[in-house]
Amino acid sequence: MIKLKLKVNGNIHELEIEPHAILADVLKKELGLIGVRVSCGEGECGACTILMDGKPVLACMMLAMQAEGKELLTIEGLGTYENLHPIQEAFVEEHGFQCGFCTPGIILSTKKLLETKPDSTPSEIAMSLSGHICRCGAYPKIIKSVQKAAKKLEDNHGKK
């Protein structure tokens, strides 16, 4: 066992883990963050996407010890049930999900996209999210959700 300190969603967690523990498993099993979804376990579907130092990473493809000293954001740290993040609001309003299994990873990737290129075209959105597989086929609604999120974020910045 090794000692590990992780900063997740703004909180510090001190853990003892096996050296070979996968980040997705630690986030889910040790910290109870069920929004970190493991579907393929091979880095192909994007369901396990989190943000590490603001960049999307596949938590199923990383050892937990690789995240030490980094800022991790999971879907649980983005908004709450009572106070959704504008991206989450847009996905609800535009029905950008069906079963919802892929949604946390897509929303986190959307956050990075809209921070770097808020005026993305539909084809740029599709390309940016191409590492995510939505088994329900909600892609058109996902793209509309991202576009609505961009508008919401633009409107929120204008109010400040």
BALO-105009 format. One record per atom (N, C-alpha, C): residue in three letters; x, y, z. Coordinates in steps of 0.1 Angstrom, whole numbers, plus 5000, padded with zeros to 4 digits. Layout:
N
ALAXYZ/...
***
This chain:
160
MET500849885000/MET500050005000/MET500950125000/ILE500450234993/ILE501150364993/ILE500150474998/LYS500750575003/LYS499950695007/LYS499850784995/LEU498650834994/LEU498350924982/LEU497451044987/LYS497851164982/LYS497051284985/LYS496451334972/LEU495151334971/LEU494451384959/LEU493651504962/LYS493651604953/LYS492751714954/LYS491651694943/VAL490451674948/VAL489351644939/VAL488251734943/ASN487751804933/ASN486651894934/ASN486851994945/GLY488152034947/GLY488452134957/GLY488752084971/ASN488651954972/ASN488851894986/ASN490051804985/ILE490851804996/ILE492051714997/ILE491651585004/HIS492051474998/HIS491751345003/HIS493151265005/GLU493351215017/GLU494551135019/GLU494050995020/LEU494650905011/LEU494250775010/LEU495450675010/GLU495150555013/GLU496150445012/GLU495650355001/ILE496450334990/ILE495950254979/ILE497050164975/GLU496650064966/GLU497649974960/GLU498350054950/PRO499650034947/PRO500450114938/PRO499850104923/HIS499249994920/HIS498649974907/HIS497250024905/ALA496650094916/ALA495250134915/ALA494950234904/ILE493950204897/ILE493550294886/ILE492750414891/LEU492950534886/LEU492350654890/LEU490850644891/ALA490250594880/ALA488750584880/ALA488250494891/ASP488950394894/ASP488550304905/ASP488650374919/VAL489750444921/VAL489950514934/VAL488850624935/LEU488550704925/LEU487550804925/LEU486250754928/LYS485950644922/LYS484550584924/LYS484450504937/LYS485350414939/LYS485250324951/LYS485650384964/GLU486750454964/GLU487250514976/GLU486650644980/LEU486250724969/LEU485750864972/LEU484250864969/GLY483650764964/GLY482250754961/GLY481750844950/LEU482550884941/LEU482250974930/LEU481650894918/ILE480350864919/ILE479750774909/ILE479650834895/GLY479850964893/GLY479851024880/GLY481050984871/VAL482050924878/VAL483150874870/VAL482750734865/ARG482350724853/ARG481850604847/ARG482950524840/VAL482950394842/VAL483850304835/VAL483050214826/SER483150234813/SER482450144804/SER483350054797/CYS484250104789/CYS485050014781/CYS486349964789/GLY486850054798/GLY488050024805/GLY489250024797/GLU489150074784/GLU490350074775/GLU490550204769/GLY489950314774/GLY490250444768/GLY489550474755/GLU488550394751/GLU487950414738/GLU486650494738/CYS485950494750/CYS484550544750/CYS484450684756/GLY485350734764/GLY485250864770/GLY484350874783/ALA483750764787/ALA482750774798/ALA483450814811/CYS484750784813/CYS485450804825/CYS486150944825/THR485851024815/THR486551154814/THR486351244826/ILE487451294831/ILE487451394842/ILE488351514837/LEU488451614844/LEU489451724841/LEU490551714851/MET491751714846/MET492951714854/MET493751844850/ASP493851934860/ASP494452064857/ASP493752134845/GLY492452114845/GLY491652174835/GLY491552104821/LYS492251994820/LYS492351924807/LYS491651784808/PRO490851754798/PRO490151624798/PRO491251504798/VAL491051414807/VAL491851284808/VAL490851174810/LEU491351054806/LEU490650934808/LEU491050864821/ALA490250864831/ALA490550814844/ALA490750664844/CYS490250594834/CYS490450454834/CYS491850414828/MET492550514823/MET493850484817/MET494950534825/MET494750584837/MET495750644845/MET495850574859/LEU497050564864/LEU497250514877/LEU496850634886/ALA496250604898/ALA495850704907/ALA497050794912/MET498250724913/MET499350804918/MET499850904908/GLN499450894895/GLN499750994885/GLN499051124887/ALA497951124895/ALA497151244898/ALA497551314910/GLU498551264917/GLU498951334929/GLU499551474925/GLY499151574933/GLY499651714930/GLY498851784919/LYS497851724914/LYS497051774903/LYS495651824908/GLU495051914901/GLU493651954904/GLU492751864896/LEU491851784903/LEU490951694896/LEU489551754897/LEU488751754886/LEU487351794886/LEU486551684880/THR485551634888/THR484651534883/THR483251604881/ILE482351544876/ILE480951604874/ILE480351644887/GLU480751574898/GLU480151614911/GLU480651744916/GLY481851794911/GLY482351924914/GLY481952034905/LEU481252004895/LEU480852114885/LEU479652194890/GLY478652124895/GLY477352184900/GLY476752094909/THR475652144915/THR474852064924/THR473452044919/TYR472651964925/TYR471251944921/TYR470452074922/GLU470852154933/GLU470152274935/GLU470652394926/ASN471952374922/ASN472552484915/ASN473452424904/LEU472752394893/LEU473452334881/LEU474352434875/HIS475452384869/HIS476352464861/HIS475552494848/PRO475852604841/PRO475152634829/PRO475252524818/ILE476352454818/ILE476452344808/ILE475552234812/GLN475452204825/GLN474452104829/GLN473052144826/GLU472752274829/GLU471352324826/GLU471052304811/ALA472052334802/ALA471752324788/ALA471552184784/PHE472252094789/PHE472051944786/PHE470651904790/VAL470151954802/VAL468851914806/VAL467751984797/GLU467952104794/GLU466952184786/GLU466952124771/GLU468052084766/GLU468052044752/GLU468051884751/HIS467851824762/HIS467751674762/HIS469051614756/GLY470151664760/GLY471451614754/GLY471951484760/PHE471051404764/PHE471351274770/PHE470151184769/GLN470351054769/GLN469250964770/GLN469450874783/CYS470250774782/CYS470550704794/CYS471350774804/GLY472150864799/GLY473050954808/GLY474350894812/PHE474650774807/PHE475950714811/PHE477150784806/CYS477050834794/CYS478250904788/CYS478251054792/THR477151104797/THR476951244799/THR477951314808/PRO478351264819/PRO479351334828/PRO480651364820/GLY481151264813/GLY482451284805/GLY482251384794/ILE481151384787/ILE480851474777/ILE480751614782/ILE480051634793/ILE479951764799/ILE481251824803/LEU482151744809/LEU483451784813/LEU484351824801/SER484251744790/SER484951784778/SER484351914772/THR483051924773/THR482452044768/THR482952174776/LYS483052154789/LYS483652264797/LYS484952314791/LYS485852224789/LYS487152264783/LYS487052324769/LEU486152264761/LEU485952324748/LEU485452464748/LEU484452494757/LEU483852624757/LEU484752724764/GLU485652684772/GLU486652774778/GLU487652814767/THR487952724758/THR489052754748/THR488452804735/LYS487252764731/LYS486652804719/LYS485152814720/PRO484652914727/PRO483252924729/PRO482352944717/ASP482952984706/ASP482153004694/ASP482352884684/SER482452764689/SER482652644681/SER481452624672/THR481852574660/THR480752534650/THR480352394654/PRO479152354649/PRO478752214651/PRO479752114647/SER480452134636/SER481452034632/SER482652034642/GLU483052154647/GLU484152164657/GLU483752094670/ILE482452114674/ILE481952044686/ILE482051894684/ALA481551854673/ALA481551704670/ALA482951654670/MET483951724665/MET485251684665/MET485851684679/SER485551784686/SER486051794700/SER485551674709/LEU484351634706/LEU483651534714/LEU483851394708/SER484651384698/SER484751254690/SER485251144698/GLY485951174709/GLY486451064718/GLY485351004728/HIS484151054726/HIS483051004735/HIS482050924726/ILE481750814732/ILE480750724725/ILE479450734733/CYS478350784726/CYS477050784731/CYS476250664725/ARG476150564733/ARG475450444728/ARG474050464724/CYS473350564730/CYS471950594726/CYS471850674713/GLY472950734709/GLY472950804696/GLY472350944697/ALA472551014709/ALA471951144711/ALA472851254706/TYR473651224696/TYR474651324691/TYR474051454687/PRO472951454679/PRO472351594675/PRO471951674687/LYS471351614697/LYS470951684709/LYS472151724717/ILE473151644717/ILE474451684724/ILE474951814718/ILE475051814705/ILE475551934698/ILE474752054701/LYS473452044701/LYS472552154705/LYS472752194719/SER472952094728/SER473252124742/SER474452214744/VAL475552174736/VAL476852244737/VAL476652384732/GLN475852404721/GLN475652534716/GLN474852624726/LYS473852564732/LYS473052634742/LYS473952674754/ALA474752574758/ALA475652604769/ALA476652724766/ALA477152724754/ALA477952844750/ALA477252974751/LYS475952974747/LYS475153094748/LYS474853134763/LYS474553034771/LYS474353054785/LYS475653114792/LEU476753054789/LEU478053104795/LEU478353244790/GLU478053274777/GLU478253414772/GLU477353504779/ASP476053474781/ASP475153554788/ASP475553584802/ASN476053474809/ASN476453484823/ASN477753584824/HIS478653574815/HIS479853664815/HIS479453804813/GLY478453824804/GLY477953964802/GLY477254024814/LYS476753944823/LYS476053994835/LYS477054034846/LYS478253984845/LYS479254014856/LYS479954144854/
***
